[in-house]
Amino acid sequence: MPIPNQPLWLFPTRLTKTGASVATSREYVTIEADRALLRQLSWLCDGTRRLDRIIHRLSDRWSSTGIRRLIGYLAHRGVIVNAYELSSLSLDWL
């Protein structure tokens, strides 16, 4: 799955001691990453910002390669989707 260009963090997230946990429509996802990064990333991935702007905003504190890799992982697991594809995804849930 490609990295979404207009990422939208789709599901509620519970921060844990080592990262976060997310219950998607398909599975339970455990994310081991910096809690501050996950908090900011979930806030920034609201479907209104482009991927390059999100990475630019976070890259002062974290590696842009690591951020891109994390977003790719979250997209693969269904936590983050492309906001422009949300309407077609909702049809899959019916």
N, C-alpha and C positions, 0 to 999 in steps of 0.2 A: 504494500500500500504506500503510495507517495505521501510525502509530508504535505499537509494541507497549507495552501497559500493564505487562507483566511481562517485560522484555527478558532474553533469554538470548543471550550471545555464543557462537555455535555452533561456530566453526572455530578451529583453532590460528592464531596470528598471529605474524608475524616483524616486529620493529621494524626500520625502516630509518633512514637519516639524515634523511629528510624526513617520516617518518610510520610507515606500516606496510604490509605486504602480506599478503593472505589468499587462500588457495586454497579456494574454496567448492566445492560439488558441481557447480555450473554454470559457474563462471568464476573467473578470477584477478582479484582486486580490489586496486587500489592506493589507499591512503588517505593524503592529505596533510593532516596535522594535528599538533598538538603531541604529541610522544611521551609526555610525562607524562600528558596527558589520555587518550590511547589506552590507556596502561597501566592507569590507574585505572578507566577506563570498562569495559575488558575484564574487570577483576576484579569490579567492581560488578554487571555484567550477568550474574549467575549464575543467573537464573531465580527467585530468592527475593525480590528487592526490586522494589517498584513504581517505575514511571517517575518519579513525583513525588519520591520519596525519593532516587533516584539524582541527579536534577537538583539537588535541594536540597543534597546532599552536595558536589557539584562546583561549585556556583554561587559559592562564596566566591572561587574562583580564576579561573573561566571564565564567560563569558556564558551564561545559561540559554537564551537564544534560539539561540546557537551550538551548545550541547550538544544541544538538541532537533532542530536541523537536521541535525547529524551523526548522531544516532541514526536519524532518518528516512531519511537517505541509506544508512546501513548496513542498515537493514531492507529498503529497496528493492533493494539488491544481494544480499540473502540472508545477510549476515554475522550479523545479529541477527534473532531470531524471537521471537514471543510464546511464553513457556514453556508456556502452557496449550494452545497449538496444536501442540506438538511431536509428539504422537502421530499427528495427521493428516498432518503433514509427512513423517514417516518412511514412511508408506504410499506417498507419491509417489516415493520412492527405490527402491522394490521393482520 
